[in-house]
């Protein structure tokens, strides 16, 4: 039998606010345990939540960017359950009236076709803390630094039909929240994570199969693997005459498998009700208009503009636009006077390779956009050749300073003095009579051999154009 | 000999004239607490050193001429208000060992106004109770009759003020917890509009109903205290950003032309005859003061107790989840697994009434029951609020009894929660609608004080205090004190 896969995603994007959603404590990552938990985060008796307006603005910004309805009067609700990393015994979330309603997102599939994925809703909520099981031998530690960090939970319709589609959708959401600046997108630090609802049904059947929920998957690669494992597990189960149980499953990346966490019967009754400590969030036209006015250029518009302004290849544009920081870096390089095509080549070539090698994000590149432009400009004005530029790039990457400083200190300035080049050309011809004969006999390829020899004699600093011209003139004479 | 004087104004005059110091007033309170509180049990904590230090600071302020009308006057806080560096128990074993790291808005506001807090008063556990018998620290006795309850949940505050241990105390009122004890102990008890006083630092019972207020001898004292407690506080999202008027300035306004509504539902069979008579006499007094009296109706009033006992437990079941033994307060000695730790901690440290309400609340919020109970209750809450709005289209304020009976005997109602809950049948509506209300002494029945309740529109505290003050200018019920007070007034 052939099976159809049905996938919906719940993405948790940590909003990039300076302080927490209901307190003034910092949201910075990596502090000592409990150093960033104030009385509100600790759920002390008598303290009250006060909504961070920045979190509201960011949620609305996301909603506007995906063309979603913005709920004019959304309500915070309490989700009640006991856990040591949940200080109040309830999580403040949104239930019946989320801040962002129906929206949609167009994704590009592998075969080049486009697909519209529905966004059911996106709601604001606070994150919980962390239980630390490996710090003390006989007890569990609680770190509440993360407690109260603002999250936007983005819930999709069950519109995806393969793990690859799910990942494409997730990447697209990732790209948008990064473009909007509402989330730093770091999956390593947990600021962008995802739960997947997965079910299968016989092809052509309208009724949905029983779904399982895969929890807390923290990389694009694992999302694809976890879903694919789960699809196969469900199909095998059904084909062997079994039935899928509605349950929550955890993906184990080490074993590449999912395993049961809790079944529907064990699921909590969260006893949601409107939080009486918080007023409804009322959003008016002016607020939305102001958000729209400050909306940055989104990927689609940027793609068109890059094509029109820079004359790049579409594959290059796609990669540059794919990452908001890379696009910004590229634009800065061009803005400093670098040729767009050269800039694209360097950013997508040497720079990307170096970043990958050192596992760095472009935002913390060892060569600034200004310095990168400086290097490209020396190529453009023939101070160095493209080949020497590689050496200069390596030197810059290892901290030897700007392109000019490296060229100066290493003496890499290209020789454009015709006399000096002519001397080297003459010597190359004099040293290699056999190859001269071959050239004269019509073997044009030998020219490359001579270029190499001249470069050797000039330590690669001779201007390649001049070398070529001189060689040709002299060999043909 | 007592140095305590009948009201704040006289105390302030004496302080300024140098006839008495705040140290003397405070020392006198501390001495009276020492002498009488073993029989009343109105205090959970007393802070002699801190109080005397604050009194000395007040005396300095008075000497330097920077004193306000409340500077140097001793008072006590209900033990529900967090006060930095001091124990805040909320009347519960759960927080017996809890020392607050911060000040509530009410505590800091009154301290800034120069009042001297001598300690924290006893209360029903987590403010859940109408007799002060649910306290982990034992019941409070009514100074008028030690066999009787002073009411609750602010029973400790009421008993302490009525017995003349302190001139005033703070309280909180979720369903009548200031007004009912005020009525049963012959005091003036003010519950402001929801949002008038910040809830920051006040341990939550039912967040949509809780409101801080005062227990004083007179409306004039309440006017001064409310001025220092009220006002916008950005730390409480439900706190109203509405200017605070000078409540003392309007106390002497005339009542000519005011219309007072008497809901017929307040005078049903549940109202004890002596109480009914005292309230009727008070209504007649208001007519003498120039007010017009008009009968009005609150057809859904009977639903207020059932609605309250769904909404308040629902909110409390969630509010009290933070008391889990993990970060502060009581934790069980036993070391089982996590679920065991939770169960034992909460079973061992919460009393029976708190458990009853947590279970009721969890039930009405649970899947499948939410619509039938919680949602339905919210709809009826709106109906009750609408009834009141309709009345206020015709009248300036509503008048009636505060409680159906005068003080009842300790132990009398503890076996029957419903009888206990019905004690709040006249007070709950104001909480459900978020309206301000005040109880003033208006007579006696069975030689016990009777309370008259006035309910106003949102932020009409000025009018309520004005009406209460005018009545107190014409009568002397608020000046009568129990024998134990030694004739403070």
Interface residues (C-beta under 8 A of the other chain):
Chain A: X39 X42 X43 X44 X45 X46 X47 X48 X49 X50 X51 X78 X80 X82 X84 X87 X88 X89 X90 X142 X269 X271 X272 X273 X276 X277 X278 X279
Chain B: X81 X82 X88 X90 X95 X98 X100 X101 X102 X104 X199 X200 X201 X202 X203 X204 X206 X207 X208 X234 X235 X236 X237 X238 X314 X315 X317 X318 X320 X321 X322 X323 X324 X326 X327 X328 X338 X342 X362 X365 X366 X367 X370 X374
